Amino acid sequence: MTQDSVAVVGGGLAGLVAARRLALSGAEVTLFDRRSSVGGRVRTEHREGFTLDRGFQVLFTAYPAVQRELDLGALNLRYFTPGAVIARPGSRSVLSDPLRDLRALPASVRNDEVTQTDKARTLLLRQHVGTRTESEIFRSADRSIRSYLREWGFSESYIEHFVAPFYGGITLDRSLSTSKRVFEYTFKALSDGRIAVPAAGMQAIPAQLAERAEAAGATIRRDARVRAVTDHGDGATVETESEALDVDAVVVATDPKEARRLTGVDDVPTDARSCVTQHYRLPEGVAPTTRRKLLLNAADPSPNTIVPMSEVAPEYVPEGEALVNATFLGEAALDRDADALAEETRLTLEAWYPDHDFSELEPVRTHWIEFAQFDQPPGVHETLPGTRAPGGRTYLAGDYTAWSSIQGAMRSGREAARAVERDL
């Protein structure tokens, strides 16, 4: 019996999952990635002893695809504590999950940024989303996060001071105009699991997926940009700079713009959410401490969040140092230089911690990320292309076939592999 041959174009999370699944099913799999290392948008740099993730990215451990595709124990995860610190000039208050963070319960009860009614509604909302599956949530009637929360009766103070900056960090949309489906499912994931980073940085995730794909029999070709994909109906040809490979099927799992170019599928979304993440060094003992919680900017959208990363993951820094990062949202942030962003972060921290001196705050690396996520307004998920959208023996895999998240990317890789297996 002839072994089916499949090419996977793109070594992000979706492509790596598809490659492993197809190899496990017995196909001869070749994955092409244009970079020297796999990962797509999930990348980590190592500079001057610091571990610097590209953008502020975290892993939601409750995502089903994460539990299915990864060996979480081998990732040596470092965990955030539930909740966040709501910060404004001269004031910081903790809002946490009373069911999972008992140490923060007294501070959460005393928090006057959020009414007792809001806290009660949050528990009811948790029960509501906890009974629903991913497919049920993403098939439900849609509207914006802001409209959804107002319908639930949450106060404007809760929406503006907690949800806007917290979900601004998740959806890169502080205006809360994103689909409420994204809010519901991520809220469910936050309630059911934890958020974490691998001790070696977020790129440890695609690195593990690549190891597992190769162990299953897939071949990964790095530094191999695919120039064209030609579908023949009963097979396809993948062209790189140096060769043309005929295969029985091809899975295109590149970034959205490249997927459009290779497949001609115009439904692949290319409207983007942008952000800038800046990493700073501080002497150990000078950096703010939050018991491993995010700092949410309740008073101003810039920066949206500040995170004491070395408190969460001490492995991210050399001895005697601390690492903090700040995230700025929107296209306007892309035009700002590193010094101006750093000065804004320093002034913000000094306003939040008036008894601290942050004059030693020093930028280590700035990531200007034009395409961090695809835009997800209400109703967008009905417009996304399906796995078989290109037709013939060409398939799509990427979060843009599901929803913008690690869950969406990994799930799409598995679904693409299933479609190929069925058709071949």
Buried (B, 14 or more C-beta within 10 A) or exposed (E): EEEBBBBBBBBBBBBBBBBBBBBBBEBBBBBBBBEEBBBBBBBBBEEEBBBBBBBBBBBBBBBBBBEEBBEBEEBBBBBBBBBBBBBBEEBBBBBBBBEBBEEBBEBBEEBEBBBEEBBEBBEEBBEEBEEBEBEEBBEEEBBBBBBBBBEBEBBEBBBBBBBBBBBBBBBBBBBBBBBBBBBBBBBBBBBBBBBBBBBBBBBBBBBBBBBBBBEBBBBBBBEBEBEEBBBEEEBBBBEBEEEEBEBBBBBBBBBBEBBBBBBBBEEBBBEBBBBBBBBBBBEBEBBBEBBBBBBBBBBEBBBBBBBBBBBBBBBBBEEEBBBBBBBBBBEEBEEBEEEEBBEBBBEBBBBBBEEEEBEEBEBBBBBBBEBBBBBBEBEBBEEBBEBBBBEBBBBBBBBBBBBBBBBBBBBBBBBBBBBBBEEB
